[in-house]
Amino acid sequence: MTNTTKIALAALVLALASTGFAQETVAANATNNNEGLIAIGKGLALGLAALGTGWAQSRIGSSLVGAAAEDPSKLGQLLLVFLLPETLVIFGFLALFLI
């Protein structure tokens, strides 16, 4: 066994031992250990909802401009259809507080 192998083995043992001690320390605390995962879930809930809304409104918006150019009297009805996907962001915002 060479010196390099011994050093690598010792470093591996020390690394695994330190994670074992860290696990015991975290388990001794009574706080919530999943705060980071909860924050990621909240970010994904709002971020993906906003991304879906942007994608839907981009497609609807281009159609809205073409339809409004043909018949400007229907702009109010078409604007309602354009704002409908915005409810996805509201649902994502609601999920952010429910998580």
Phi and psi restraints in degrees (range 20) as a CNS / XPLOR table:
assign (resid 1 and name C) (resid 2 and name N)
       (resid 2 and name CA) (resid 2 and name C) 1.0 -81.8 20.0 2
assign (resid 2 and name N) (resid 2 and name CA)
       (resid 2 and name C) (resid 3 and name N) 1.0 168.9 20.0 2
assign (resid 2 and name C) (resid 3 and name N)
       (resid 3 and name CA) (resid 3 and name C) 1.0 -64.8 20.0 2
assign (resid 3 and name N) (resid 3 and name CA)
       (resid 3 and name C) (resid 4 and name N) 1.0 -35.8 20.0 2
assign (resid 3 and name C) (resid 4 and name N)
       (resid 4 and name CA) (resid 4 and name C) 1.0 -64.9 20.0 2
assign (resid 4 and name N) (resid 4 and name CA)
       (resid 4 and name C) (resid 5 and name N) 1.0 -40.6 20.0 2
assign (resid 4 and name C) (resid 5 and name N)
       (resid 5 and name CA) (resid 5 and name C) 1.0 -66.2 20.0 2
assign (resid 5 and name N) (resid 5 and name CA)
       (resid 5 and name C) (resid 6 and name N) 1.0 -40.4 20.0 2
assign (resid 5 and name C) (resid 6 and name N)
       (resid 6 and name CA) (resid 6 and name C) 1.0 -63.5 20.0 2
assign (resid 6 and name N) (resid 6 and name CA)
       (resid 6 and name C) (resid 7 and name N) 1.0 -41.8 20.0 2
assign (resid 6 and name C) (resid 7 and name N)
       (resid 7 and name CA) (resid 7 and name C) 1.0 -66.3 20.0 2
assign (resid 7 and name N) (resid 7 and name CA)
       (resid 7 and name C) (resid 8 and name N) 1.0 -42.2 20.0 2
assign (resid 7 and name C) (resid 8 and name N)
       (resid 8 and name CA) (resid 8 and name C) 1.0 -65.4 20.0 2
assign (resid 8 and name N) (resid 8 and name CA)
       (resid 8 and name C) (resid 9 and name N) 1.0 -39.9 20.0 2
assign (resid 8 and name C) (resid 9 and name N)
       (resid 9 and name CA) (resid 9 and name C) 1.0 -66.5 20.0 2
assign (resid 9 and name N) (resid 9 and name CA)
       (resid 9 and name C) (resid 10 and name N) 1.0 -41.0 20.0 2
assign (resid 9 and name C) (resid 10 and name N)
       (resid 10 and name CA) (resid 10 and name C) 1.0 -65.7 20.0 2
assign (resid 10 and name N) (resid 10 and name CA)
       (resid 10 and name C) (resid 11 and name N) 1.0 -40.4 20.0 2
assign (resid 10 and name C) (resid 11 and name N)
       (resid 11 and name CA) (resid 11 and name C) 1.0 -65.0 20.0 2
assign (resid 11 and name N) (resid 11 and name CA)
       (resid 11 and name C) (resid 12 and name N) 1.0 -38.8 20.0 2
assign (resid 11 and name C) (resid 12 and name N)
       (resid 12 and name CA) (resid 12 and name C) 1.0 -65.5 20.0 2
assign (resid 12 and name N) (resid 12 and name CA)
       (resid 12 and name C) (resid 13 and name N) 1.0 -43.5 20.0 2
assign (resid 12 and name C) (resid 13 and name N)
       (resid 13 and name CA) (resid 13 and name C) 1.0 -63.9 20.0 2
assign (resid 13 and name N) (resid 13 and name CA)
       (resid 13 and name C) (resid 14 and name N) 1.0 -43.3 20.0 2
assign (resid 13 and name C) (resid 14 and name N)
       (resid 14 and name CA) (resid 14 and name C) 1.0 -65.7 20.0 2
assign (resid 14 and name N) (resid 14 and name CA)
       (resid 14 and name C) (resid 15 and name N) 1.0 -37.6 20.0 2
assign (resid 14 and name C) (resid 15 and name N)
       (resid 15 and name CA) (resid 15 and name C) 1.0 -66.0 20.0 2
assign (resid 15 and name N) (resid 15 and name CA)
       (resid 15 and name C) (resid 16 and name N) 1.0 -43.6 20.0 2
assign (resid 15 and name C) (resid 16 and name N)
       (resid 16 and name CA) (resid 16 and name C) 1.0 -68.5 20.0 2
assign (resid 16 and name N) (resid 16 and name CA)
       (resid 16 and name C) (resid 17 and name N) 1.0 -35.8 20.0 2
assign (resid 16 and name C) (resid 17 and name N)
       (resid 17 and name CA) (resid 17 and name C) 1.0 -67.0 20.0 2
assign (resid 17 and name N) (resid 17 and name CA)
       (resid 17 and name C) (resid 18 and name N) 1.0 -39.5 20.0 2
assign (resid 17 and name C) (resid 18 and name N)
       (resid 18 and name CA) (resid 18 and name C) 1.0 -68.0 20.0 2
assign (resid 18 and name N) (resid 18 and name CA)
       (resid 18 and name C) (resid 19 and name N) 1.0 -35.1 20.0 2
assign (resid 18 and name C) (resid 19 and name N)
       (resid 19 and name CA) (resid 19 and name C) 1.0 -70.2 20.0 2
assign (resid 19 and name N) (resid 19 and name CA)
       (resid 19 and name C) (resid 20 and name N) 1.0 -32.2 20.0 2
assign (resid 19 and name C) (resid 20 and name N)
       (resid 20 and name CA) (resid 20 and name C) 1.0 -65.1 20.0 2
assign (resid 20 and name N) (resid 20 and name CA)
       (resid 20 and name C) (resid 21 and name N) 1.0 -40.8 20.0 2
assign (resid 20 and name C) (resid 21 and name N)
       (resid 21 and name CA) (resid 21 and name C) 1.0 -68.0 20.0 2
assign (resid 21 and name N) (resid 21 and name CA)
       (resid 21 and name C) (resid 22 and name N) 1.0 -35.8 20.0 2
assign (resid 21 and name C) (resid 22 and name N)
       (resid 22 and name CA) (resid 22 and name C) 1.0 -66.5 20.0 2
assign (resid 22 and name N) (resid 22 and name CA)
       (resid 22 and name C) (resid 23 and name N) 1.0 -36.5 20.0 2
assign (resid 22 and name C) (resid 23 and name N)
       (resid 23 and name CA) (resid 23 and name C) 1.0 -63.4 20.0 2
assign (resid 23 and name N) (resid 23 and name CA)
       (resid 23 and name C) (resid 24 and name N) 1.0 -41.6 20.0 2
assign (resid 23 and name C) (resid 24 and name N)
       (resid 24 and name CA) (resid 24 and name C) 1.0 -66.1 20.0 2
assign (resid 24 and name N) (resid 24 and name CA)
       (resid 24 and name C) (resid 25 and name N) 1.0 -38.3 20.0 2
assign (resid 24 and name C) (resid 25 and name N)
       (resid 25 and name CA) (resid 25 and name C) 1.0 -65.8 20.0 2
assign (resid 25 and name N) (resid 25 and name CA)
       (resid 25 and name C) (resid 26 and name N) 1.0 -42.8 20.0 2
assign (resid 25 and name C) (resid 26 and name N)
       (resid 26 and name CA) (resid 26 and name C) 1.0 -67.6 20.0 2
assign (resid 26 and name N) (resid 26 and name CA)
       (resid 26 and name C) (resid 27 and name N) 1.0 -38.2 20.0 2
assign (resid 26 and name C) (resid 27 and name N)
       (resid 27 and name CA) (resid 27 and name C) 1.0 -68.6 20.0 2
assign (resid 27 and name N) (resid 27 and name CA)
       (resid 27 and name C) (resid 28 and name N) 1.0 -26.7 20.0 2
assign (resid 27 and name C) (resid 28 and name N)
       (resid 28 and name CA) (resid 28 and name C) 1.0 -72.7 20.0 2
assign (resid 28 and name N) (resid 28 and name CA)
       (resid 28 and name C) (resid 29 and name N) 1.0 -27.6 20.0 2
assign (resid 28 and name C) (resid 29 and name N)
       (resid 29 and name CA) (resid 29 and name C) 1.0 -74.5 20.0 2
assign (resid 29 and name N) (resid 29 and name CA)
       (resid 29 and name C) (resid 30 and name N) 1.0 145.1 20.0 2
assign (resid 29 and name C) (resid 30 and name N)
       (resid 30 and name CA) (resid 30 and name C) 1.0 -94.7 20.0 2
assign (resid 30 and name N) (resid 30 and name CA)
       (resid 30 and name C) (resid 31 and name N) 1.0 4.3 20.0 2
assign (resid 30 and name C) (resid 31 and name N)
       (resid 31 and name CA) (resid 31 and name C) 1.0 -79.0 20.0 2
assign (resid 31 and name N) (resid 31 and name CA)
       (resid 31 and name C) (resid 32 and name N) 1.0 169.8 20.0 2
assign (resid 31 and name C) (resid 32 and name N)
       (resid 32 and name CA) (resid 32 and name C) 1.0 -74.0 20.0 2
assign (resid 32 and name N) (resid 32 and name CA)
       (resid 32 and name C) (resid 33 and name N) 1.0 124.1 20.0 2
assign (resid 32 and name C) (resid 33 and name N)
       (resid 33 and name CA) (resid 33 and name C) 1.0 -88.9 20.0 2
assign (resid 33 and name N) (resid 33 and name CA)
       (resid 33 and name C) (resid 34 and name N) 1.0 -2.7 20.0 2
assign (resid 33 and name C) (resid 34 and name N)
       (resid 34 and name CA) (resid 34 and name C) 1.0 -107.8 20.0 2
assign (resid 34 and name N) (resid 34 and name CA)
       (resid 34 and name C) (resid 35 and name N) 1.0 26.9 20.0 2
assign (resid 34 and name C) (resid 35 and name N)
       (resid 35 and name CA) (resid 35 and name C) 1.0 -63.8 20.0 2
assign (resid 35 and name N) (resid 35 and name CA)
       (resid 35 and name C) (resid 36 and name N) 1.0 -37.0 20.0 2
assign (resid 35 and name C) (resid 36 and name N)
       (resid 36 and name CA) (resid 36 and name C) 1.0 -66.9 20.0 2
assign (resid 36 and name N) (resid 36 and name CA)
       (resid 36 and name C) (resid 37 and name N) 1.0 -41.3 20.0 2
assign (resid 36 and name C) (resid 37 and name N)
       (resid 37 and name CA) (resid 37 and name C) 1.0 -68.1 20.0 2
assign (resid 37 and name N) (resid 37 and name CA)
       (resid 37 and name C) (resid 38 and name N) 1.0 -34.2 20.0 2
assign (resid 37 and name C) (resid 38 and name N)
       (resid 38 and name CA) (resid 38 and name C) 1.0 -66.1 20.0 2
assign (resid 38 and name N) (resid 38 and name CA)
       (resid 38 and name C) (resid 39 and name N) 1.0 -41.2 20.0 2
assign (resid 38 and name C) (resid 39 and name N)
       (resid 39 and name CA) (resid 39 and name C) 1.0 -64.2 20.0 2
assign (resid 39 and name N) (resid 39 and name CA)
       (resid 39 and name C) (resid 40 and name N) 1.0 -39.5 20.0 2
assign (resid 39 and name C) (resid 40 and name N)
       (resid 40 and name CA) (resid 40 and name C) 1.0 -64.9 20.0 2
assign (resid 40 and name N) (resid 40 and name CA)
       (resid 40 and name C) (resid 41 and name N) 1.0 -40.9 20.0 2
assign (resid 40 and name C) (resid 41 and name N)
       (resid 41 and name CA) (resid 41 and name C) 1.0 -63.0 20.0 2
assign (resid 41 and name N) (resid 41 and name CA)
       (resid 41 and name C) (resid 42 and name N) 1.0 -40.6 20.0 2
assign (resid 41 and name C) (resid 42 and name N)
       (resid 42 and name CA) (resid 42 and name C) 1.0 -65.4 20.0 2
assign (resid 42 and name N) (resid 42 and name CA)
       (resid 42 and name C) (resid 43 and name N) 1.0 -42.1 20.0 2
assign (resid 42 and name C) (resid 43 and name N)
       (resid 43 and name CA) (resid 43 and name C) 1.0 -64.5 20.0 2
assign (resid 43 and name N) (resid 43 and name CA)
       (resid 43 and name C) (resid 44 and name N) 1.0 -40.4 20.0 2
assign (resid 43 and name C) (resid 44 and name N)
       (resid 44 and name CA) (resid 44 and name C) 1.0 -67.4 20.0 2
assign (resid 44 and name N) (resid 44 and name CA)
       (resid 44 and name C) (resid 45 and name N) 1.0 -36.9 20.0 2
assign (resid 44 and name C) (resid 45 and name N)
       (resid 45 and name CA) (resid 45 and name C) 1.0 -61.5 20.0 2
assign (resid 45 and name N) (resid 45 and name CA)
       (resid 45 and name C) (resid 46 and name N) 1.0 -47.6 20.0 2
assign (resid 45 and name C) (resid 46 and name N)
       (resid 46 and name CA) (resid 46 and name C) 1.0 -77.6 20.0 2
assign (resid 46 and name N) (resid 46 and name CA)
       (resid 46 and name C) (resid 47 and name N) 1.0 -39.8 20.0 2
assign (resid 46 and name C) (resid 47 and name N)
       (resid 47 and name CA) (resid 47 and name C) 1.0 -66.1 20.0 2
assign (resid 47 and name N) (resid 47 and name CA)
       (resid 47 and name C) (resid 48 and name N) 1.0 -44.2 20.0 2
assign (resid 47 and name C) (resid 48 and name N)
       (resid 48 and name CA) (resid 48 and name C) 1.0 -71.0 20.0 2
assign (resid 48 and name N) (resid 48 and name CA)
       (resid 48 and name C) (resid 49 and name N) 1.0 -32.6 20.0 2
assign (resid 48 and name C) (resid 49 and name N)
       (resid 49 and name CA) (resid 49 and name C) 1.0 -65.6 20.0 2
assign (resid 49 and name N) (resid 49 and name CA)
       (resid 49 and name C) (resid 50 and name N) 1.0 -42.0 20.0 2
assign (resid 49 and name C) (resid 50 and name N)
       (resid 50 and name CA) (resid 50 and name C) 1.0 -68.0 20.0 2
assign (resid 50 and name N) (resid 50 and name CA)
       (resid 50 and name C) (resid 51 and name N) 1.0 -36.9 20.0 2
assign (resid 50 and name C) (resid 51 and name N)
       (resid 51 and name CA) (resid 51 and name C) 1.0 -65.2 20.0 2
assign (resid 51 and name N) (resid 51 and name CA)
       (resid 51 and name C) (resid 52 and name N) 1.0 -43.0 20.0 2
assign (resid 51 and name C) (resid 52 and name N)
       (resid 52 and name CA) (resid 52 and name C) 1.0 -64.5 20.0 2
assign (resid 52 and name N) (resid 52 and name CA)
       (resid 52 and name C) (resid 53 and name N) 1.0 -38.4 20.0 2
assign (resid 52 and name C) (resid 53 and name N)
       (resid 53 and name CA) (resid 53 and name C) 1.0 -65.4 20.0 2
assign (resid 53 and name N) (resid 53 and name CA)
       (resid 53 and name C) (resid 54 and name N) 1.0 -43.5 20.0 2
assign (resid 53 and name C) (resid 54 and name N)
       (resid 54 and name CA) (resid 54 and name C) 1.0 -62.6 20.0 2
assign (resid 54 and name N) (resid 54 and name CA)
       (resid 54 and name C) (resid 55 and name N) 1.0 -39.7 20.0 2
assign (resid 54 and name C) (resid 55 and name N)
       (resid 55 and name CA) (resid 55 and name C) 1.0 -67.3 20.0 2
assign (resid 55 and name N) (resid 55 and name CA)
       (resid 55 and name C) (resid 56 and name N) 1.0 -42.2 20.0 2
assign (resid 55 and name C) (resid 56 and name N)
       (resid 56 and name CA) (resid 56 and name C) 1.0 -67.6 20.0 2
assign (resid 56 and name N) (resid 56 and name CA)
       (resid 56 and name C) (resid 57 and name N) 1.0 -42.9 20.0 2
assign (resid 56 and name C) (resid 57 and name N)
       (resid 57 and name CA) (resid 57 and name C) 1.0 -70.2 20.0 2
assign (resid 57 and name N) (resid 57 and name CA)
       (resid 57 and name C) (resid 58 and name N) 1.0 -27.3 20.0 2
assign (resid 57 and name C) (resid 58 and name N)
       (resid 58 and name CA) (resid 58 and name C) 1.0 -67.2 20.0 2
assign (resid 58 and name N) (resid 58 and name CA)
       (resid 58 and name C) (resid 59 and name N) 1.0 -40.4 20.0 2
assign (resid 58 and name C) (resid 59 and name N)
       (resid 59 and name CA) (resid 59 and name C) 1.0 -71.9 20.0 2
assign (resid 59 and name N) (resid 59 and name CA)
       (resid 59 and name C) (resid 60 and name N) 1.0 -40.5 20.0 2
assign (resid 59 and name C) (resid 60 and name N)
       (resid 60 and name CA) (resid 60 and name C) 1.0 -69.2 20.0 2
assign (resid 60 and name N) (resid 60 and name CA)
       (resid 60 and name C) (resid 61 and name N) 1.0 -38.0 20.0 2
assign (resid 60 and name C) (resid 61 and name N)
       (resid 61 and name CA) (resid 61 and name C) 1.0 -62.5 20.0 2
assign (resid 61 and name N) (resid 61 and name CA)
       (resid 61 and name C) (resid 62 and name N) 1.0 -39.8 20.0 2
assign (resid 61 and name C) (resid 62 and name N)
       (resid 62 and name CA) (resid 62 and name C) 1.0 -67.1 20.0 2
assign (resid 62 and name N) (resid 62 and name CA)
       (resid 62 and name C) (resid 63 and name N) 1.0 -37.1 20.0 2
assign (resid 62 and name C) (resid 63 and name N)
       (resid 63 and name CA) (resid 63 and name C) 1.0 -69.8 20.0 2
assign (resid 63 and name N) (resid 63 and name CA)
       (resid 63 and name C) (resid 64 and name N) 1.0 -35.4 20.0 2
assign (resid 63 and name C) (resid 64 and name N)
       (resid 64 and name CA) (resid 64 and name C) 1.0 -63.7 20.0 2
assign (resid 64 and name N) (resid 64 and name CA)
       (resid 64 and name C) (resid 65 and name N) 1.0 -40.9 20.0 2
assign (resid 64 and name C) (resid 65 and name N)
       (resid 65 and name CA) (resid 65 and name C) 1.0 -64.1 20.0 2
assign (resid 65 and name N) (resid 65 and name CA)
       (resid 65 and name C) (resid 66 and name N) 1.0 -41.6 20.0 2
assign (resid 65 and name C) (resid 66 and name N)
       (resid 66 and name CA) (resid 66 and name C) 1.0 -66.3 20.0 2
assign (resid 66 and name N) (resid 66 and name CA)
       (resid 66 and name C) (resid 67 and name N) 1.0 -40.8 20.0 2
assign (resid 66 and name C) (resid 67 and name N)
       (resid 67 and name CA) (resid 67 and name C) 1.0 -71.2 20.0 2
assign (resid 67 and name N) (resid 67 and name CA)
       (resid 67 and name C) (resid 68 and name N) 1.0 -37.0 20.0 2
assign (resid 67 and name C) (resid 68 and name N)
       (resid 68 and name CA) (resid 68 and name C) 1.0 -70.4 20.0 2
assign (resid 68 and name N) (resid 68 and name CA)
       (resid 68 and name C) (resid 69 and name N) 1.0 -28.8 20.0 2
assign (resid 68 and name C) (resid 69 and name N)
       (resid 69 and name CA) (resid 69 and name C) 1.0 -69.2 20.0 2
assign (resid 69 and name N) (resid 69 and name CA)
       (resid 69 and name C) (resid 70 and name N) 1.0 -33.3 20.0 2
assign (resid 69 and name C) (resid 70 and name N)
       (resid 70 and name CA) (resid 70 and name C) 1.0 -77.5 20.0 2
assign (resid 70 and name N) (resid 70 and name CA)
       (resid 70 and name C) (resid 71 and name N) 1.0 -42.5 20.0 2
assign (resid 70 and name C) (resid 71 and name N)
       (resid 71 and name CA) (resid 71 and name C) 1.0 -140.7 20.0 2
assign (resid 71 and name N) (resid 71 and name CA)
       (resid 71 and name C) (resid 72 and name N) 1.0 93.5 20.0 2
assign (resid 71 and name C) (resid 72 and name N)
       (resid 72 and name CA) (resid 72 and name C) 1.0 -66.4 20.0 2
assign (resid 72 and name N) (resid 72 and name CA)
       (resid 72 and name C) (resid 73 and name N) 1.0 -14.6 20.0 2
assign (resid 72 and name C) (resid 73 and name N)
       (resid 73 and name CA) (resid 73 and name C) 1.0 -72.5 20.0 2
assign (resid 73 and name N) (resid 73 and name CA)
       (resid 73 and name C) (resid 74 and name N) 1.0 -18.8 20.0 2
assign (resid 73 and name C) (resid 74 and name N)
       (resid 74 and name CA) (resid 74 and name C) 1.0 -94.5 20.0 2
assign (resid 74 and name N) (resid 74 and name CA)
       (resid 74 and name C) (resid 75 and name N) 1.0 14.4 20.0 2
assign (resid 74 and name C) (resid 75 and name N)
       (resid 75 and name CA) (resid 75 and name C) 1.0 -63.7 20.0 2
assign (resid 75 and name N) (resid 75 and name CA)
       (resid 75 and name C) (resid 76 and name N) 1.0 -37.4 20.0 2
assign (resid 75 and name C) (resid 76 and name N)
       (resid 76 and name CA) (resid 76 and name C) 1.0 -63.9 20.0 2
assign (resid 76 and name N) (resid 76 and name CA)
       (resid 76 and name C) (resid 77 and name N) 1.0 -43.5 20.0 2
assign (resid 76 and name C) (resid 77 and name N)
       (resid 77 and name CA) (resid 77 and name C) 1.0 -67.3 20.0 2
assign (resid 77 and name N) (resid 77 and name CA)
       (resid 77 and name C) (resid 78 and name N) 1.0 -39.6 20.0 2
assign (resid 77 and name C) (resid 78 and name N)
       (resid 78 and name CA) (resid 78 and name C) 1.0 -69.5 20.0 2
assign (resid 78 and name N) (resid 78 and name CA)
       (resid 78 and name C) (resid 79 and name N) 1.0 -32.4 20.0 2
assign (resid 78 and name C) (resid 79 and name N)
       (resid 79 and name CA) (resid 79 and name C) 1.0 -66.7 20.0 2
assign (resid 79 and name N) (resid 79 and name CA)
       (resid 79 and name C) (resid 80 and name N) 1.0 -33.9 20.0 2
assign (resid 79 and name C) (resid 80 and name N)
       (resid 80 and name CA) (resid 80 and name C) 1.0 -64.4 20.0 2
assign (resid 80 and name N) (resid 80 and name CA)
       (resid 80 and name C) (resid 81 and name N) 1.0 -40.6 20.0 2
assign (resid 80 and name C) (resid 81 and name N)
       (resid 81 and name CA) (resid 81 and name C) 1.0 -67.3 20.0 2
assign (resid 81 and name N) (resid 81 and name CA)
       (resid 81 and name C) (resid 82 and name N) 1.0 -34.1 20.0 2
assign (resid 81 and name C) (resid 82 and name N)
       (resid 82 and name CA) (resid 82 and name C) 1.0 -67.9 20.0 2
assign (resid 82 and name N) (resid 82 and name CA)
       (resid 82 and name C) (resid 83 and name N) 1.0 -35.0 20.0 2
assign (resid 82 and name C) (resid 83 and name N)
       (resid 83 and name CA) (resid 83 and name C) 1.0 -84.7 20.0 2
assign (resid 83 and name N) (resid 83 and name CA)
       (resid 83 and name C) (resid 84 and name N) 1.0 -11.0 20.0 2
assign (resid 83 and name C) (resid 84 and name N)
       (resid 84 and name CA) (resid 84 and name C) 1.0 -59.3 20.0 2
assign (resid 84 and name N) (resid 84 and name CA)
       (resid 84 and name C) (resid 85 and name N) 1.0 -42.2 20.0 2
assign (resid 84 and name C) (resid 85 and name N)
       (resid 85 and name CA) (resid 85 and name C) 1.0 -66.4 20.0 2
assign (resid 85 and name N) (resid 85 and name CA)
       (resid 85 and name C) (resid 86 and name N) 1.0 -13.1 20.0 2
assign (resid 85 and name C) (resid 86 and name N)
       (resid 86 and name CA) (resid 86 and name C) 1.0 -63.4 20.0 2
assign (resid 86 and name N) (resid 86 and name CA)
       (resid 86 and name C) (resid 87 and name N) 1.0 -19.2 20.0 2
assign (resid 86 and name C) (resid 87 and name N)
       (resid 87 and name CA) (resid 87 and name C) 1.0 -64.8 20.0 2
assign (resid 87 and name N) (resid 87 and name CA)
       (resid 87 and name C) (resid 88 and name N) 1.0 -23.6 20.0 2
assign (resid 87 and name C) (resid 88 and name N)
       (resid 88 and name CA) (resid 88 and name C) 1.0 -61.9 20.0 2
assign (resid 88 and name N) (resid 88 and name CA)
       (resid 88 and name C) (resid 89 and name N) 1.0 -39.9 20.0 2
assign (resid 88 and name C) (resid 89 and name N)
       (resid 89 and name CA) (resid 89 and name C) 1.0 -68.5 20.0 2
assign (resid 89 and name N) (resid 89 and name CA)
       (resid 89 and name C) (resid 90 and name N) 1.0 -37.0 20.0 2
assign (resid 89 and name C) (resid 90 and name N)
       (resid 90 and name CA) (resid 90 and name C) 1.0 -64.0 20.0 2
assign (resid 90 and name N) (resid 90 and name CA)
       (resid 90 and name C) (resid 91 and name N) 1.0 -41.2 20.0 2
assign (resid 90 and name C) (resid 91 and name N)
       (resid 91 and name CA) (resid 91 and name C) 1.0 -65.9 20.0 2
assign (resid 91 and name N) (resid 91 and name CA)
       (resid 91 and name C) (resid 92 and name N) 1.0 -38.5 20.0 2
assign (resid 91 and name C) (resid 92 and name N)
       (resid 92 and name CA) (resid 92 and name C) 1.0 -65.5 20.0 2
assign (resid 92 and name N) (resid 92 and name CA)
       (resid 92 and name C) (resid 93 and name N) 1.0 -38.5 20.0 2
assign (resid 92 and name C) (resid 93 and name N)
       (resid 93 and name CA) (resid 93 and name C) 1.0 -66.8 20.0 2
assign (resid 93 and name N) (resid 93 and name CA)
       (resid 93 and name C) (resid 94 and name N) 1.0 -37.2 20.0 2
assign (resid 93 and name C) (resid 94 and name N)
       (resid 94 and name CA) (resid 94 and name C) 1.0 -66.6 20.0 2
assign (resid 94 and name N) (resid 94 and name CA)
       (resid 94 and name C) (resid 95 and name N) 1.0 -41.1 20.0 2
assign (resid 94 and name C) (resid 95 and name N)
       (resid 95 and name CA) (resid 95 and name C) 1.0 -64.9 20.0 2
assign (resid 95 and name N) (resid 95 and name CA)
       (resid 95 and name C) (resid 96 and name N) 1.0 -32.1 20.0 2
assign (resid 95 and name C) (resid 96 and name N)
       (resid 96 and name CA) (resid 96 and name C) 1.0 -60.3 20.0 2
assign (resid 96 and name N) (resid 96 and name CA)
       (resid 96 and name C) (resid 97 and name N) 1.0 -38.7 20.0 2
assign (resid 96 and name C) (resid 97 and name N)
       (resid 97 and name CA) (resid 97 and name C) 1.0 -84.2 20.0 2
assign (resid 97 and name N) (resid 97 and name CA)
       (resid 97 and name C) (resid 98 and name N) 1.0 -22.9 20.0 2
assign (resid 97 and name C) (resid 98 and name N)
       (resid 98 and name CA) (resid 98 and name C) 1.0 -80.5 20.0 2
assign (resid 98 and name N) (resid 98 and name CA)
       (resid 98 and name C) (resid 99 and name N) 1.0 -22.8 20.0 2
